[in-house]
């Protein structure tokens, strides 16, 4: 399994817990020693409760038991003195420790109690903090709509109070949710908004955290260069301010990038360095995470003995911390390692233990991971009934995490956020407009005074008249520009509508092969023992045909997508047309022989065109393939060329079934899905001619068809000629 992403998530999130109180960057021991000295000298019960709560906060990651002990002492004093704010802080501290340990139901219970008290006190900062904490718990449980709902509530309060640090923390948390959902564009937008605020606050620690988040997005997208750039910048800030935990986190993330790139030697070096720093300030969760990552590297290198040793060390630490999500993840990692060692019974045992731990805390992603591992284990043991059962459970759980309803809720929340953002922008524009109006009024008064006081009336009139003419000319030019923009906008809208329709059609076409693959494969799994060899071969052929259809559709779709995004390389060169046609006919010769079709060319020698050889080869093969598809056995297909001015016109002529005038109008159009069965019942992807039109256009030519039913078809296209 991949490195447990929640570790990195919680390390960053915990920096935002009680974000009003997390600005100090002192060393762990120094901070605690200072608080303990202060505790001995203090006399006020209220102050004592606050110090005890601060001690609980400091111990939350290193020694959770001590964190709970100090929170309890603070709670007892606060209850005794009726100090409600102290009670709420203690409840929040209990909730944080339970959240870190994976006891999410308990964590929610404590945070809700703290929220109720803060609401009674009318303490908006405390309300915002509790809402944020509840959002974190839901996030950990993969309940993303609920998480974002609470983050947005917290964000609203912080915006009202103009609390920039609180706003930044909420934006980061929302960004992390979208990152986990794979919506990297939105995640990046939130992180960059948070980074902008941190820069305004000149908070280096906050800037460093935002850069780590942005680096993580780029890492997930495979943009390792940019990821390393942001991680290194965050690391530089961490070292500058001696922020050990941040340094360890950055170094660990850099190791992750190198692991993703397959540079295991460098990855191991960075993980070891992060582990050393984690041990220095006794950050047990960070230590466990680094040990787990080192195990991952050894697994990738095939050193399963060492990998198992590190996984078990990580598991021991998580058990000491009582961190159930970490325990569940490590158990599953160990199970997967035994799967690699082909010790399927032991692997199954560990996966079942992982499933139990994950179910105890309701961690959906961990439950899904355990289901998937169990499905693989039982399949390897030929226990197909159980394998199918757990695969089905995995699919259901995975769908429950990323289902359409949740996506809809997340989108609605995003729309609300964007609406609020736009309203703020409108208010800013209104203020700017009011200032501009005042400026214009002032200028007008000054101009009028100047005109009245001026002795050169005639000159003033000429100047004013000239300005009028200039303004009129400018307005005319502006009107022309607006018309052009409107036209471009209409064309773009039409193009987008066509593409939307096109993707709807393609998604429908994809379902057919997938349904066949799933249907026939399920029948084979369930009833293979009942079927005779002939029926199994028949089903196998059906699956193979569906797979080929799916491959053709996917390949054409990728080609079209590359062409649309500009990623398709078009490198024209001098190409001998006759040789190019002969080479492509050779590729399709066997297909022609199967249908007893004569395939030949009449291209004169020494005709050269200026094209990308790969792109035009695709066009020629596609047109010949179409001709083969719609030509009956015993037919004939010829490829000829004619020189016309600066172009060469190539024709692919067949004696096939032809095309009606109504059907011709549907060809080459992205917004109309037009495919028909071939003479031997061959299937088409419906994309071939669209790609031909796209690629011929990119090569500087045009394409069209001449045909009548039962009289064959002639597909013609032109290419630039070289003299």
C-alpha positions as CSV (number, residue, x, y, z in Angstrom):
1,X,0.0,0.0,0.0
2,X,1.0,3.6,-0.5
3,X,2.2,5.7,2.4
4,X,-0.6,6.4,4.8
5,X,-1.8,9.8,3.5
6,X,-3.7,10.6,6.7
7,X,-0.4,10.9,8.6
8,X,0.6,13.9,6.4
9,X,-2.9,15.2,6.5
10,X,-3.2,15.2,10.3
11,X,0.3,16.7,10.8
12,X,-0.7,19.7,8.7
13,X,-4.2,19.9,10.1
14,X,-3.1,19.8,13.7
15,X,-1.2,22.9,13.1
16,X,-4.5,24.6,12.5
17,X,-6.2,23.3,15.7
18,X,-7.0,26.3,17.9
19,X,-5.3,28.4,15.2
20,X,-5.5,31.5,17.5
21,X,-3.1,29.8,19.9
22,X,-0.5,28.2,17.5
23,X,1.7,31.0,16.4
24,X,4.7,30.3,18.7
25,X,7.5,28.2,17.3
26,X,9.5,27.3,20.4
27,X,11.3,24.0,21.0
28,X,9.1,21.3,22.6
29,X,11.0,20.8,25.9
30,X,11.6,24.5,26.4
31,X,7.9,25.3,26.0
32,X,6.8,22.5,28.5
33,X,9.5,23.5,31.0
34,X,8.3,27.1,30.9
35,X,4.7,26.0,31.5
36,X,5.6,23.7,34.4
37,X,7.5,26.5,36.1
38,X,4.6,28.9,35.5
39,X,2.2,26.2,37.0
40,X,4.2,26.0,40.3
41,X,4.0,29.8,40.8
42,X,0.4,30.5,39.8
43,X,-2.3,31.0,42.4
44,X,-5.4,31.8,40.3
45,X,-7.5,28.7,39.5
46,X,-8.5,30.2,36.1
47,X,-4.9,30.8,35.1
48,X,-4.0,27.3,36.4
49,X,-6.7,25.7,34.3
50,X,-5.4,27.6,31.2
51,X,-1.8,26.4,31.9
52,X,-2.9,22.8,32.3
53,X,-4.9,23.0,29.1
54,X,-1.8,24.4,27.3
55,X,0.3,21.5,28.7
56,X,-2.3,19.1,27.4
57,X,-2.0,20.7,23.9
58,X,1.8,20.4,24.0
59,X,1.7,16.7,24.8
60,X,-1.1,15.8,22.3
61,X,1.3,14.2,19.7
62,X,4.2,13.0,21.9
63,X,2.5,11.5,25.0
64,X,-1.3,11.3,24.5
65,X,-1.8,9.8,28.0
66,X,-0.2,12.9,29.6
67,X,-2.3,15.2,27.4
68,X,-5.4,13.5,28.7
69,X,-4.1,13.7,32.3
70,X,-3.5,17.5,32.1
71,X,-6.9,18.1,30.3
72,X,-8.6,16.2,33.2
73,X,-6.9,18.3,35.8
74,X,-7.9,21.5,33.9
75,X,-11.5,20.2,33.6
76,X,-11.7,19.4,37.4
77,X,-10.5,22.9,38.3
78,X,-12.8,24.6,35.7
79,X,-15.9,22.6,36.9
80,X,-15.1,23.4,40.5
81,X,-14.8,27.2,39.8
82,X,-17.5,27.3,37.1
83,X,-15.0,28.5,34.5
84,X,-16.9,27.5,31.3
85,X,-14.2,28.6,28.9
86,X,-11.7,26.3,30.7
87,X,-14.2,23.5,30.5
88,X,-14.7,24.0,26.8
89,X,-10.9,24.0,26.2
90,X,-10.5,20.8,28.2
91,X,-13.3,19.1,26.2
92,X,-11.6,20.2,23.0
93,X,-8.2,18.8,24.2
94,X,-9.9,15.4,25.0
95,X,-11.4,15.5,21.5
96,X,-8.1,16.2,19.9
97,X,-6.4,13.3,21.6
98,X,-9.3,10.9,20.6
99,X,-9.1,12.2,17.1
100,X,-5.3,11.5,16.9
101,X,-5.9,8.0,18.3
102,X,-8.7,7.3,15.8
103,X,-11.5,7.3,18.3
104,X,-13.7,9.5,16.1
105,X,-17.1,8.9,17.7
106,X,-15.6,10.0,21.1
107,X,-13.8,13.0,19.5
108,X,-17.1,14.2,17.9
109,X,-18.8,13.9,21.3
110,X,-16.2,16.1,23.0
111,X,-16.1,18.7,20.2
112,X,-19.9,18.9,20.2
113,X,-20.0,19.6,23.9
114,X,-17.2,22.2,23.6
115,X,-19.2,23.8,20.7
116,X,-22.4,24.0,22.9
117,X,-20.5,25.7,25.7
118,X,-18.7,28.2,23.4
119,X,-22.1,29.0,21.8
120,X,-23.6,29.6,25.3
121,X,-20.7,32.0,26.0
122,X,-21.1,33.7,22.7
123,X,-17.3,33.1,22.1
124,X,-17.0,33.3,18.3
125,X,-13.3,32.2,18.3
126,X,-14.1,29.2,20.3
127,X,-17.2,28.3,18.2
128,X,-15.0,28.6,15.0
129,X,-12.3,26.4,16.5
130,X,-14.8,23.7,17.6
131,X,-16.5,23.7,14.1
132,X,-13.1,23.4,12.5
133,X,-12.2,20.4,14.8
134,X,-15.5,18.6,14.0
135,X,-14.8,19.1,10.3
136,X,-11.4,17.4,10.8
137,X,-13.0,14.3,12.3
138,X,-15.5,14.0,9.4
139,X,-12.6,14.5,7.0
140,X,-10.7,11.6,8.7
141,X,-13.8,9.4,8.2
142,X,-14.0,10.3,4.5
143,X,-17.3,12.1,5.1
144,X,-16.3,15.0,2.9
145,X,-19.6,16.9,2.5
146,X,-20.0,17.0,6.3
147,X,-16.3,18.1,6.7
148,X,-16.6,20.9,4.2
149,X,-19.9,22.0,5.7
150,X,-18.2,22.5,9.1
151,X,-15.1,24.1,7.6
152,X,-17.3,26.6,5.7
153,X,-19.2,27.5,8.9
154,X,-15.9,28.1,10.6
155,X,-14.7,30.1,7.6
156,X,-17.8,32.3,7.7
157,X,-17.2,33.2,11.3
158,X,-13.5,34.1,10.7
159,X,-14.4,36.2,7.7
160,X,-16.9,38.1,9.8
161,X,-14.3,38.7,12.5
162,X,-11.7,39.4,9.8
163,X,-9.4,36.9,11.4
164,X,-6.9,36.3,8.6
165,X,-5.2,33.3,10.4
166,X,-8.5,31.6,10.9
167,X,-9.5,32.2,7.3
168,X,-6.2,30.7,6.1
169,X,-6.6,27.6,8.3
170,X,-10.1,26.9,6.9
171,X,-9.0,27.5,3.3
172,X,-6.2,25.0,3.8
173,X,-8.5,22.4,5.3
174,X,-11.0,22.7,2.5
175,X,-8.2,22.5,0.0
176,X,-7.0,19.2,1.7
177,X,-10.5,17.7,1.2
178,X,-10.5,18.5,-2.5
179,X,-7.0,17.1,-2.8
180,X,-8.1,13.8,-1.2
181,X,-11.1,13.8,-3.7
182,X,-8.6,14.2,-6.6
183,X,-9.9,17.6,-7.5
184,X,-6.4,19.2,-7.7
185,X,-7.5,22.3,-9.6
186,X,-9.8,23.4,-6.7
187,X,-7.3,22.2,-4.1
188,X,-4.6,24.4,-5.6
189,X,-7.0,27.4,-5.7
190,X,-7.7,27.1,-2.0
191,X,-4.1,26.6,-1.0
192,X,-3.0,29.6,-3.1
193,X,-5.7,31.8,-1.5
194,X,-4.4,30.6,1.9
195,X,-0.8,31.3,0.9
196,X,-1.7,34.9,-0.2
197,X,-3.2,35.5,3.3
198,X,-0.2,34.1,5.1
199,X,2.1,36.3,3.0
200,X,-0.1,39.3,4.0
201,X,0.3,38.3,7.7
202,X,4.1,37.7,7.1
203,X,3.7,34.4,9.0
204,X,6.7,32.3,7.8
205,X,5.3,29.2,9.5
206,X,2.0,29.6,7.8
207,X,3.7,30.2,4.4
208,X,5.7,27.1,4.9
209,X,2.6,25.0,5.6
210,X,0.8,26.3,2.5
211,X,3.9,25.6,0.3
212,X,3.9,22.0,1.6
213,X,0.2,21.7,0.6
214,X,0.8,23.1,-2.8
215,X,3.9,20.9,-3.3
216,X,1.7,17.9,-2.4
217,X,-0.8,18.7,-5.1
218,X,1.9,19.0,-7.7
219,X,3.3,15.6,-6.5
220,X,-0.1,14.0,-6.8
221,X,-0.3,15.4,-10.4
222,X,3.1,13.9,-11.2
223,X,4.7,17.4,-11.6
224,X,7.7,16.4,-9.4
225,X,9.9,19.4,-10.5
226,X,7.3,21.9,-9.1
227,X,6.6,19.7,-6.1
228,X,10.3,19.7,-5.1
229,X,10.5,23.4,-5.7
230,X,7.7,24.1,-3.1
231,X,9.0,21.5,-0.6
232,X,12.5,23.0,-0.8
233,X,11.2,26.5,-0.2
234,X,9.1,25.3,2.8
235,X,12.2,23.5,4.1
236,X,14.3,26.6,3.8
237,X,11.8,28.5,5.9
238,X,11.6,25.7,8.5
239,X,15.4,25.7,8.9
240,X,15.5,29.5,9.1
241,X,13.1,29.4,12.1
242,X,14.2,26.1,13.5
243,X,10.7,24.6,13.1
244,X,11.7,21.0,13.7
245,X,8.4,19.4,13.0
246,X,8.0,21.4,9.7
247,X,11.6,20.4,8.7
248,X,10.8,16.8,9.3
249,X,7.6,17.0,7.4
250,X,9.3,18.7,4.4
251,X,12.2,16.2,4.3
252,X,9.7,13.3,4.5
253,X,7.7,14.7,1.6
254,X,10.8,15.2,-0.5
255,X,11.5,11.5,0.2
256,X,8.0,10.7,-1.1
257,X,8.8,12.5,-4.4
258,X,12.0,10.5,-4.9
259,X,10.1,7.3,-4.1
260,X,7.4,8.1,-6.7
261,X,10.2,8.7,-9.2
262,X,11.7,5.3,-8.4
263,X,14.9,6.8,-6.9
264,X,14.8,4.6,-3.8
265,X,18.3,5.4,-2.6
266,X,17.6,9.2,-2.3
267,X,14.1,8.5,-0.9
268,X,15.7,6.3,1.8
269,X,18.2,9.0,2.7
270,X,15.4,11.6,3.2
271,X,13.2,9.3,5.2
272,X,16.1,8.4,7.5
273,X,16.9,12.1,8.0
274,X,13.2,12.9,8.8
275,X,13.2,9.9,11.2
276,X,16.2,11.3,13.0
277,X,14.6,14.7,13.5
278,X,11.3,13.1,14.6
279,X,13.2,11.2,17.3
280,X,14.9,14.4,18.5
281,X,11.6,16.1,19.5
282,X,9.8,12.8,20.4
283,X,7.1,13.1,17.7
284,X,6.0,9.4,17.9
285,X,3.4,9.7,15.1
286,X,6.0,11.3,12.8
287,X,8.5,8.6,13.8
288,X,6.0,5.8,13.0
289,X,5.2,7.5,9.6
290,X,8.9,7.6,8.6
291,X,9.4,4.0,9.7
292,X,6.4,3.0,7.6
293,X,7.8,4.9,4.6
294,X,11.2,3.2,4.9
295,X,9.3,-0.1,4.9
296,X,7.6,1.0,1.7
297,X,11.0,1.6,0.0
298,X,12.3,-1.8,1.0
299,X,9.1,-3.4,-0.3
300,X,9.5,-1.6,-3.7
301,X,13.2,-2.8,-3.8
302,X,12.0,-6.4,-3.2
303,X,13.7,-6.6,0.3
304,X,10.6,-8.0,2.0
305,X,12.4,-9.1,5.2
306,X,13.5,-5.6,6.0
307,X,10.1,-4.1,4.8
308,X,8.3,-6.4,7.2
309,X,10.6,-5.5,10.1
310,X,9.9,-1.7,9.5
311,X,6.2,-2.2,9.1
312,X,6.0,-4.1,12.4
313,X,8.1,-1.4,14.2
314,X,5.6,1.2,12.9
315,X,2.7,-0.9,14.1
316,X,4.2,-1.2,17.6
317,X,4.4,2.6,17.9
318,X,0.8,3.1,16.7
319,X,-0.3,0.5,19.2
320,X,1.5,2.5,22.0
321,X,-0.3,5.6,20.8
322,X,-3.6,3.9,20.5
323,X,-3.9,5.2,17.0
324,X,-6.4,2.8,15.4
325,X,-6.3,4.3,11.9
326,X,-2.5,3.8,11.9
327,X,-2.8,0.3,13.3
328,X,-5.4,-0.6,10.6
329,X,-3.1,0.8,7.8
330,X,0.0,-1.0,9.1
331,X,-1.9,-4.3,9.5
332,X,-3.0,-4.1,5.9
333,X,0.5,-3.2,4.7
334,X,1.9,-6.2,6.5
335,X,-0.9,-8.3,5.0
336,X,0.0,-7.1,1.5
337,X,3.6,-7.9,2.1
338,X,2.7,-11.5,3.0
339,X,0.6,-11.6,-0.2
340,X,3.8,-10.6,-2.1
341,X,5.6,-13.5,-0.3
342,X,2.7,-15.8,-1.4
343,X,1.8,-16.6,2.2
344,X,-1.8,-16.0,1.5
345,X,-3.2,-17.4,4.8
346,X,-1.1,-15.1,6.9
347,X,-1.9,-12.2,4.5
348,X,-5.6,-12.9,5.0
349,X,-5.3,-13.0,8.8
350,X,-3.6,-9.5,8.8
351,X,-6.2,-8.1,6.4
352,X,-9.0,-9.3,8.6
353,X,-7.4,-7.7,11.6
354,X,-7.0,-4.5,9.6
355,X,-10.7,-4.6,8.7
356,X,-11.8,-5.0,12.3
357,X,-9.7,-2.0,13.4
358,X,-11.0,0.1,10.5
359,X,-14.6,-0.8,11.2
360,X,-14.2,0.1,14.9
361,X,-13.5,3.7,14.0
362,X,-15.6,3.9,10.9
363,X,-12.7,4.8,8.6
364,X,-14.2,4.2,5.1
365,X,-11.0,4.4,3.1
366,X,-9.2,1.9,5.4
367,X,-12.2,-0.4,5.3
368,X,-12.2,-0.2,1.4
369,X,-8.4,-1.0,1.4
370,X,-8.9,-4.0,3.6
371,X,-11.8,-5.3,1.4
372,X,-9.6,-5.0,-1.7
373,X,-6.7,-6.9,0.0
374,X,-9.1,-9.6,1.1
375,X,-10.5,-10.0,-2.4
376,X,-6.9,-10.3,-3.8
377,X,-5.9,-12.9,-1.1
378,X,-9.0,-15.1,-1.5
379,X,-8.6,-14.9,-5.3
380,X,-4.9,-16.1,-5.0
381,X,-6.2,-19.0,-2.8
382,X,-8.8,-19.9,-5.5
383,X,-11.6,-19.0,-3.1
384,X,-13.5,-17.1,-5.8
385,X,-16.8,-16.9,-3.9
386,X,-15.2,-15.0,-1.1
387,X,-13.0,-13.0,-3.5
388,X,-16.1,-11.9,-5.3
389,X,-17.8,-11.0,-2.0
390,X,-15.0,-8.8,-0.8
391,X,-14.5,-7.2,-4.3
392,X,-18.2,-6.3,-4.3
393,X,-17.9,-4.9,-0.7
394,X,-14.8,-2.9,-1.8
395,X,-16.6,-1.5,-4.8
396,X,-19.7,-0.5,-2.7
397,X,-17.5,1.2,-0.1
398,X,-15.4,3.0,-2.6
399,X,-18.6,4.2,-4.4
400,X,-19.9,5.4,-1.0
401,X,-16.8,7.6,-0.6
402,X,-16.9,9.0,-4.1
403,X,-20.6,8.7,-5.1
404,X,-22.5,11.2,-7.2
405,X,-24.6,12.6,-4.3
406,X,-21.5,13.5,-2.3
407,X,-19.9,15.1,-5.4
408,X,-23.1,17.1,-5.9
409,X,-23.0,18.3,-2.3
410,X,-19.4,19.3,-2.6
411,X,-20.1,21.1,-5.8
412,X,-23.0,23.0,-4.2
413,X,-20.7,24.0,-1.3
414,X,-18.1,25.2,-3.8
415,X,-20.8,27.2,-5.7
416,X,-21.7,28.9,-2.4
417,X,-18.1,29.7,-1.7
418,X,-17.6,31.1,-5.2
419,X,-20.8,33.2,-4.9
420,X,-19.5,34.7,-1.6
421,X,-16.2,35.3,-3.2
422,X,-17.8,37.1,-6.2
423,X,-20.0,39.2,-3.9
424,X,-16.9,40.4,-2.1
425,X,-15.3,41.2,-5.5
426,X,-18.4,43.1,-6.5
427,X,-18.3,45.1,-3.3
428,X,-14.7,46.0,-4.0
429,X,-15.6,47.1,-7.5
430,X,-18.5,49.2,-6.2
431,X,-16.1,51.0,-3.9
432,X,-13.6,51.5,-6.7
433,X,-16.4,52.8,-8.9
434,X,-17.5,55.3,-6.3
435,X,-14.0,56.6,-6.0
436,X,-13.8,56.9,-9.8
437,X,-17.1,58.8,-9.9
438,X,-15.8,61.3,-7.3
439,X,-12.6,61.6,-9.3
440,X,-14.5,62.2,-12.5
441,X,-16.7,64.9,-10.8
442,X,-13.6,66.6,-9.5
443,X,-12.0,66.6,-13.0
444,X,-15.2,67.9,-14.5
445,X,-15.3,70.9,-12.1
446,X,-11.7,71.6,-12.8
447,X,-12.3,71.5,-16.5
448,X,-15.3,73.8,-16.3
449,X,-13.4,76.3,-14.2
450,X,-10.6,76.2,-16.7
451,X,-13.0,76.8,-19.6
452,X,-14.8,79.6,-17.9
453,X,-11.6,81.3,-16.9
454,X,-9.8,80.7,-20.2
455,X,-9.3,83.6,-22.6
456,X,-8.7,81.4,-25.5
457,X,-12.4,80.3,-26.1
458,X,-11.9,79.3,-29.7
459,X,-8.9,77.1,-28.9
460,X,-10.8,75.4,-26.2
461,X,-13.7,74.7,-28.6
462,X,-11.3,73.1,-31.1
463,X,-9.7,71.0,-28.4
464,X,-13.1,69.8,-27.1
465,X,-14.2,69.1,-30.7
466,X,-11.1,67.0,-31.3
467,X,-11.6,65.1,-28.2
468,X,-15.2,64.4,-29.2
469,X,-14.0,63.0,-32.6
470,X,-11.4,60.9,-30.9
471,X,-14.0,59.5,-28.5
472,X,-16.4,58.8,-31.3
473,X,-13.7,56.9,-33.2
474,X,-12.8,55.0,-30.1
475,X,-16.5,54.1,-29.5
476,X,-16.7,52.8,-33.1
477,X,-13.6,50.7,-32.7
478,X,-14.9,49.5,-29.3
479,X,-18.2,48.5,-31.0
480,X,-16.4,46.6,-33.7
481,X,-14.3,44.8,-31.0
482,X,-17.4,43.9,-29.0
483,X,-19.0,42.4,-32.1
484,X,-15.9,40.3,-32.8
485,X,-15.8,39.1,-29.2
486,X,-19.5,38.3,-29.3
487,X,-19.0,36.3,-32.5
488,X,-16.0,34.4,-30.9
489,X,-18.0,33.8,-27.8
490,X,-20.9,32.3,-29.8
491,X,-18.5,30.1,-31.8
492,X,-16.8,28.9,-28.6
493,X,-20.2,28.2,-27.0
494,X,-21.2,26.2,-30.1
495,X,-17.9,24.3,-30.0
496,X,-18.3,23.5,-26.3
497,X,-21.9,22.3,-26.8
498,X,-20.8,20.1,-29.6
499,X,-18.0,18.6,-27.5
500,X,-20.3,18.1,-24.5
501,X,-22.6,16.2,-26.8
502,X,-19.7,14.3,-28.2
503,X,-18.5,13.2,-24.8
504,X,-22.1,12.1,-23.9
505,X,-22.1,9.9,-27.0
506,X,-18.6,8.5,-26.2
507,X,-19.6,7.7,-22.6
508,X,-22.6,5.8,-24.0
509,X,-20.3,3.9,-26.5
510,X,-17.9,3.0,-23.6
511,X,-20.7,1.3,-21.7
512,X,-21.3,-1.3,-24.4
513,X,-17.8,-3.0,-24.3
514,X,-17.6,-2.6,-20.6
515,X,-21.0,-4.3,-20.1
516,X,-19.9,-7.1,-22.4
517,X,-16.6,-7.5,-20.5
518,X,-18.3,-7.5,-17.1
519,X,-21.2,-9.7,-18.1
520,X,-19.3,-12.4,-19.9
521,X,-16.4,-12.4,-17.3
522,X,-18.9,-12.7,-14.4
523,X,-20.6,-15.6,-16.1
524,X,-17.2,-17.3,-16.6
525,X,-16.3,-16.7,-12.9
526,X,-19.6,-18.1,-11.7
527,X,-20.3,-21.0,-14.1
528,X,-16.9,-21.9,-15.7
529,X,-17.1,-25.4,-14.2
530,X,-20.6,-25.9,-15.7
531,X,-19.7,-24.9,-19.3
532,X,-18.1,-27.1,-21.9
533,X,-14.8,-26.0,-23.6
534,X,-16.7,-24.8,-26.7
535,X,-18.9,-22.4,-24.7
536,X,-15.9,-21.1,-22.7
537,X,-14.1,-20.4,-26.0
538,X,-17.2,-18.6,-27.3
539,X,-17.3,-16.4,-24.2
540,X,-13.6,-15.8,-24.4
541,X,-13.9,-14.7,-28.0
542,X,-16.7,-12.3,-26.9
543,X,-14.6,-10.9,-24.2
544,X,-11.6,-10.5,-26.6
545,X,-13.8,-8.7,-29.2
546,X,-15.2,-6.3,-26.5
547,X,-11.7,-5.6,-25.3
548,X,-10.5,-4.9,-28.9
549,X,-13.5,-2.6,-29.4
550,X,-12.8,-0.8,-26.1
551,X,-9.1,-0.5,-27.1
552,X,-9.9,1.0,-30.5
553,X,-12.3,3.5,-28.9
554,X,-9.9,4.5,-26.2
555,X,-6.9,4.8,-28.6
556,X,-8.9,7.1,-31.0
557,X,-10.3,9.1,-28.0
558,X,-6.7,9.7,-26.7
559,X,-5.6,10.8,-30.1
560,X,-8.5,13.2,-30.4
561,X,-7.8,14.5,-26.8
562,X,-4.1,15.1,-27.6
563,X,-5.1,16.9,-30.7
564,X,-7.6,19.1,-28.8
565,X,-5.2,19.9,-26.0
566,X,-2.3,20.8,-28.3
567,X,-0.1,17.9,-27.0
568,X,0.0,16.1,-30.3
569,X,3.3,16.7,-32.0
570,X,3.0,17.7,-35.7
571,X,6.5,17.7,-37.2
572,X,6.2,18.0,-41.0
573,X,8.9,16.7,-43.3
574,X,9.5,15.9,-46.9
575,X,7.7,12.5,-47.5
576,X,7.5,10.3,-50.6
577,X,3.7,9.8,-51.0
578,X,4.0,6.6,-53.1
579,X,6.2,4.9,-50.4
580,X,3.9,6.2,-47.6
581,X,0.8,4.7,-49.3
582,X,2.5,1.4,-50.0
583,X,3.7,1.0,-46.4
584,X,0.2,1.5,-45.1
585,X,-1.4,-0.8,-47.6
586,X,1.0,-3.5,-46.4
587,X,-0.2,-3.1,-42.9
588,X,-3.9,-3.7,-44.0
589,X,-3.1,-6.4,-46.6
590,X,-4.0,-9.3,-44.4
591,X,-7.4,-7.7,-43.5
592,X,-8.1,-7.3,-47.2
593,X,-7.2,-10.9,-48.0
594,X,-9.6,-12.2,-45.3
595,X,-12.5,-10.5,-47.1
596,X,-11.1,-11.4,-50.6
597,X,-10.8,-7.7,-51.5
598,X,-8.2,-6.4,-54.0
599,X,-6.2,-3.5,-52.6
600,X,-3.8,-1.6,-54.8
601,X,-2.4,1.9,-55.4
602,X,-1.8,4.2,-58.5
603,X,0.5,6.8,-57.0
604,X,3.2,8.2,-59.4
605,X,6.8,8.1,-58.3
606,X,8.6,11.3,-57.2
607,X,5.6,13.0,-55.6
608,X,6.5,14.5,-52.3
609,X,4.3,16.1,-49.7
610,X,5.2,18.2,-46.6
611,X,3.5,16.4,-43.7
612,X,4.1,14.6,-40.4
613,X,4.5,10.9,-41.5
614,X,2.8,9.5,-38.4
615,X,-0.3,11.7,-38.6
616,X,-0.9,11.1,-42.3
617,X,-0.3,7.4,-41.9
618,X,-3.1,7.3,-39.4
619,X,-5.4,9.1,-41.9
620,X,-4.6,6.7,-44.8
621,X,-5.0,3.6,-42.6
622,X,-8.3,4.9,-41.2
623,X,-9.8,5.6,-44.7
624,X,-8.6,2.2,-46.1
625,X,-9.9,0.4,-43.0
626,X,-13.3,2.1,-43.5
627,X,-13.3,1.1,-47.2
628,X,-12.5,-2.5,-46.2
629,X,-15.3,-2.5,-43.6
630,X,-18.0,-1.4,-46.1
631,X,-16.8,-3.4,-49.2
632,X,-18.2,-6.8,-49.9
633,X,-16.1,-9.9,-50.5
634,X,-14.6,-9.8,-54.0
635,X,-14.6,-6.0,-54.2
636,X,-11.8,-3.6,-55.0
637,X,-10.1,-0.7,-53.3
638,X,-7.7,1.7,-55.0
639,X,-5.7,4.6,-53.8
640,X,-4.8,7.3,-56.4
641,X,-3.4,10.8,-56.5
642,X,-3.7,13.9,-58.7
643,X,-1.6,17.1,-58.5
644,X,-3.5,20.3,-58.3
645,X,-1.6,23.6,-58.0
646,X,0.3,23.5,-54.7
647,X,-1.6,20.5,-53.4
648,X,-1.8,16.8,-54.0
649,X,-5.3,15.3,-54.0
650,X,-5.4,11.7,-52.7
651,X,-8.5,9.5,-53.3
652,X,-9.5,6.2,-51.6
653,X,-12.0,4.6,-53.9
654,X,-14.0,1.5,-53.0
655,X,-16.7,-0.6,-54.7
656,X,-18.6,-0.9,-51.5
657,X,-22.2,-0.3,-50.4
658,X,-22.0,3.5,-50.6
659,X,-23.4,6.2,-48.5
660,X,-26.7,8.1,-48.8
661,X,-26.7,11.9,-49.2
662,X,-28.4,12.2,-45.8
663,X,-25.7,10.1,-44.1
664,X,-22.9,12.0,-45.8
665,X,-24.1,15.1,-44.0
666,X,-23.5,13.4,-40.6
667,X,-19.9,12.4,-41.4
668,X,-16.9,14.4,-39.9
669,X,-19.2,16.0,-37.3
670,X,-18.3,15.8,-33.6
671,X,-21.9,16.6,-32.5
672,X,-23.6,13.7,-34.4
673,X,-22.8,10.1,-33.6
674,X,-22.8,8.2,-36.8
675,X,-21.5,4.6,-37.1
676,X,-22.9,1.6,-39.0
677,X,-22.1,-2.1,-39.1
678,X,-19.7,-3.3,-41.8
679,X,-20.5,-5.9,-44.5
680,X,-19.1,-8.6,-42.1
681,X,-20.9,-7.0,-39.1
682,X,-17.7,-5.1,-38.1
683,X,-18.1,-2.5,-35.3
684,X,-16.8,1.1,-35.6
685,X,-15.7,3.6,-33.0
686,X,-17.4,6.6,-34.7
687,X,-14.2,8.6,-34.2
688,X,-12.1,7.7,-37.2
689,X,-13.4,10.2,-39.7
690,X,-13.5,13.0,-37.0
691,X,-9.8,12.3,-36.4
692,X,-9.1,12.2,-40.1
693,X,-10.7,15.7,-40.5
694,X,-8.7,17.0,-37.5
695,X,-5.4,15.7,-38.7
696,X,-5.8,16.6,-42.4
697,X,-6.7,20.1,-41.2
698,X,-3.6,20.3,-39.0
699,X,-1.5,19.3,-42.1
700,X,-2.9,22.2,-44.2
701,X,-5.4,20.2,-46.3
702,X,-9.1,19.4,-46.5
703,X,-11.2,16.2,-46.7
704,X,-14.6,15.3,-48.2
705,X,-16.5,12.3,-49.6
706,X,-18.4,11.5,-52.9
707,X,-20.7,8.6,-52.8
708,X,-24.1,7.1,-53.7
709,X,-25.8,4.0,-52.3
710,X,-24.7,0.7,-54.0
711,X,-22.2,2.6,-56.1
712,X,-19.2,2.7,-53.8
713,X,-17.5,5.7,-52.1
714,X,-14.6,8.0,-52.8
715,X,-12.9,9.7,-49.8
716,X,-10.7,12.6,-51.0
717,X,-8.2,14.7,-49.1
718,X,-5.5,17.2,-50.0
719,X,-1.9,17.7,-48.7
720,X,0.7,20.4,-49.4
721,X,3.0,19.5,-52.3
722,X,6.8,19.9,-52.4
723,X,8.3,20.7,-55.8
